[in-house]
């Protein structure tokens, strides 16, 4: 074949492909649809709802906040959570956006919500939290001696000692 003829054939092909390579796309080929990947954020909520239905829980309305007290003195705070309960089996499901907060941040707002039993347990929790803070403070005081820069001694000039 003629070199001119080969160049014309190559230029006429889409993308300038050679004749012996199979062509994808072009005239007469079916269109291929792009597969879209959907996020499954709604899927988790559906799975949760089906699991809750199996436990025979009922939604409880008008709960503004939920606080869960941890052993280390922090609190998991849910603002406007969704609460479901199955009272006969003593099962509660609380879900929403939870935040870790210090107990001291929430105490003024939750004191009026606590009963006498809860108030006593909160007092015990606060005492244990204070004792943990003191122990942590004692450990830091012992470690600080090694990490601190020593104080300058009055009357000494370090520049004179260098020379």
C-alpha positions as CSV (number, residue, x, y, z in Angstrom):
1,X,0.0,0.0,0.0
2,X,0.9,3.5,-0.5
3,X,2.3,5.5,2.5
4,X,0.0,8.4,1.6
5,X,-3.0,6.1,1.7
6,X,-2.0,4.7,5.2
7,X,-1.6,8.3,6.6
8,X,-5.1,9.2,5.3
9,X,-6.6,6.1,6.9
10,X,-4.9,6.8,10.2
11,X,-6.1,10.4,10.2
12,X,-9.7,9.4,9.4
13,X,-9.9,7.0,12.4
14,X,-11.0,8.5,15.7
15,X,-8.0,9.3,17.9
16,X,-5.7,8.5,15.0
17,X,-5.6,4.7,15.8
18,X,-4.0,2.2,13.6
19,X,-6.1,-0.3,11.6
20,X,-5.1,-3.5,13.5
21,X,-6.2,-2.1,17.0
22,X,-9.8,-2.7,17.9
23,X,-11.8,0.5,18.2
24,X,-13.9,1.3,21.3
25,X,-16.6,3.9,20.7
26,X,-17.2,5.6,17.5
27,X,-20.1,5.5,15.0
28,X,-22.6,2.6,15.4
29,X,-21.5,1.4,18.9
30,X,-23.9,1.4,21.8
31,X,-23.5,4.0,24.6
32,X,-22.3,2.8,27.9
33,X,-23.9,4.3,31.0
34,X,-21.6,5.3,33.9
35,X,-22.4,3.4,37.0
36,X,-23.0,5.7,40.0
37,X,-22.0,4.6,43.4
38,X,-24.5,5.7,46.1
39,X,-23.5,6.3,49.7
40,X,-25.1,4.0,52.2
41,X,-25.7,6.5,55.0
42,X,-29.5,6.0,54.8
43,X,-28.9,2.2,54.7
44,X,-27.5,2.3,58.3
45,X,-30.6,4.1,59.5
46,X,-32.9,1.5,57.9
47,X,-30.9,-1.4,59.4
48,X,-31.2,0.3,62.8
49,X,-34.9,0.7,62.4
50,X,-35.4,-3.0,61.5
51,X,-33.3,-4.1,64.5
52,X,-35.4,-1.9,66.8
53,X,-38.6,-3.3,65.4
54,X,-37.4,-6.8,66.2
55,X,-36.9,-5.7,69.8
56,X,-40.4,-4.3,70.0
57,X,-39.3,-0.9,71.1
58,X,-41.5,2.2,70.9
59,X,-40.2,5.8,70.3
60,X,-40.3,8.1,73.3
61,X,-41.1,11.7,72.4
62,X,-40.1,15.0,74.0
63,X,-36.7,14.1,75.3
64,X,-34.4,17.1,74.9
65,X,-31.1,15.7,76.1
66,X,-29.4,12.6,77.4
67,X,-26.3,12.5,79.6
68,X,-24.3,9.3,80.2
69,X,-21.7,9.5,83.0
70,X,-18.4,7.6,82.4
71,X,-16.1,6.3,85.1
72,X,-13.3,8.8,84.3
73,X,-15.6,11.8,85.1
74,X,-16.5,12.7,81.5
75,X,-20.0,12.7,80.2
76,X,-21.4,11.7,76.8
77,X,-23.9,14.4,76.0
78,X,-26.7,13.9,73.4
79,X,-28.6,17.1,72.4
80,X,-32.0,16.3,70.9
81,X,-31.5,12.5,70.6
82,X,-33.9,9.9,69.2
83,X,-34.9,7.6,72.1
84,X,-36.6,4.2,71.7
85,X,-37.5,2.0,74.6
86,X,-38.9,-1.5,75.4
87,X,-39.9,-1.1,79.0
88,X,-40.8,-4.7,79.8
89,X,-37.3,-5.9,78.7
90,X,-35.6,-2.8,80.2
91,X,-34.0,-2.0,76.8
92,X,-33.3,1.6,75.7
93,X,-31.8,2.8,72.4
94,X,-30.4,6.3,72.2
95,X,-28.9,7.6,69.0
96,X,-27.9,10.9,67.6
97,X,-24.7,13.0,67.7
98,X,-23.0,12.5,71.1
99,X,-20.3,14.7,72.4
100,X,-17.7,14.0,75.1
101,X,-17.8,16.8,77.7
102,X,-16.3,17.4,81.1
103,X,-18.6,16.9,84.1
104,X,-17.9,20.4,85.3
105,X,-19.4,21.9,82.1
106,X,-22.8,20.2,82.6
107,X,-23.3,20.2,86.4
108,X,-25.1,23.6,86.7
109,X,-27.6,22.6,84.1
110,X,-28.4,19.1,85.3
111,X,-28.6,19.6,89.1
112,X,-32.3,20.4,89.0
113,X,-33.0,17.2,86.9
114,X,-31.4,14.8,89.4
115,X,-33.2,13.0,92.2
116,X,-31.8,12.2,95.6
117,X,-30.3,8.9,94.5
118,X,-28.7,10.4,91.4
119,X,-27.4,13.3,93.5
120,X,-25.6,11.0,95.9
121,X,-24.1,9.0,93.0
122,X,-23.0,12.3,91.4
123,X,-21.3,13.3,94.6
124,X,-19.4,10.0,94.8
125,X,-18.4,10.4,91.1
126,X,-17.2,14.0,91.8
127,X,-15.1,12.8,94.8
128,X,-13.5,10.0,92.8
129,X,-12.8,12.4,89.9
130,X,-11.1,14.9,92.3
131,X,-9.0,12.1,93.8
132,X,-7.9,11.1,90.3
133,X,-7.0,14.7,89.5
134,X,-4.9,14.9,92.7
135,X,-3.1,11.7,91.8
136,X,-2.4,13.0,88.3
137,X,-1.2,16.3,89.9
138,X,1.2,14.4,92.2
139,X,2.7,12.5,89.3
140,X,3.2,15.7,87.4
141,X,4.9,17.4,90.3
142,X,7.4,14.5,90.6
143,X,8.1,14.5,86.8
144,X,8.5,18.3,86.6
145,X,11.9,18.3,88.4
146,X,13.5,16.5,85.5
147,X,11.9,18.6,82.8
148,X,12.3,22.1,84.2
149,X,15.1,24.5,83.4
150,X,17.1,25.3,86.6
151,X,16.8,28.7,88.0
152,X,19.7,31.1,87.5
153,X,21.9,31.7,90.5
154,X,22.2,35.3,91.4
155,X,25.7,36.8,90.8
156,X,26.8,34.3,88.2
157,X,27.5,35.3,84.6
158,X,27.6,32.4,82.2
159,X,29.3,34.5,79.5
160,X,32.4,34.8,81.6
161,X,32.6,31.1,82.1
162,X,32.4,30.4,78.4
163,X,35.4,32.6,77.6
